[in-house]
Amino acid sequence: MEISLSPPIHNLDGHHEKRNAAGAMYSLAVAYAEKTGATIQQSGINVQACMDEGRQQRIVAVYPAKPFTFSDLCVGFRAAFMGELDHEALQ
């Protein structure tokens, strides 16, 4: 199953504007992965702060061995989701 936001997010402000939708997306992904033993992968990372971490995709959970943790998401998403849009700190 693939869950995505449309239109895609291209910058930190885009993350901030869609944080409720993204939170719901990850809640749904976690519920599905827990029940089916699936892997959650964050793909299409195209925000510079996240790309600077060196990955375009990342595995954020593998059930049941490695449950989802917020710290496994890219730094841009974590900052935007928490409402801490400090652009200088993320560059």
Residue pairs with C-beta under 8 A, 6 or more apart in sequence:
1 32
1 38
3 25
3 28
3 29
4 25
4 44
5 18
5 21
5 22
5 25
8 14
8 44
8 46
9 15
9 18
9 22
9 46
9 47
10 46
10 47
11 47
11 48
12 47
12 49
12 76
12 79
12 80
12 85
12 87
12 90
13 85
14 47
15 22
15 47
15 76
15 77
15 79
15 80
15 81
16 80
16 83
16 85
19 80
19 81
19 83
22 77
22 81
23 81
26 40
26 68
26 73
29 40
29 68
30 40
30 61
30 68
32 38
33 39
33 40
33 61
33 63
33 68
34 63
34 64
34 67
36 63
37 63
37 64
38 63
39 59
39 61
39 62
39 63
40 59
40 60
40 61
40 62
40 68
41 57
41 58
41 59
41 60
42 57
42 58
42 60
42 73
42 74
42 77
43 56
43 57
44 56
44 57
45 51
45 55
45 56
45 57
45 58
45 74
46 56
47 74
47 76
47 77
48 76
48 91
49 74
49 75
49 76
49 79
49 90
49 91
50 74
50 75
50 76
50 77
52 91
53 74
53 75
55 74
58 72
58 73
58 74
59 72
60 68
60 69
60 72
60 73
61 67
61 68
61 69
61 72
70 78
70 81
71 78
73 81
75 90
76 90
79 85
79 86
79 89
79 90
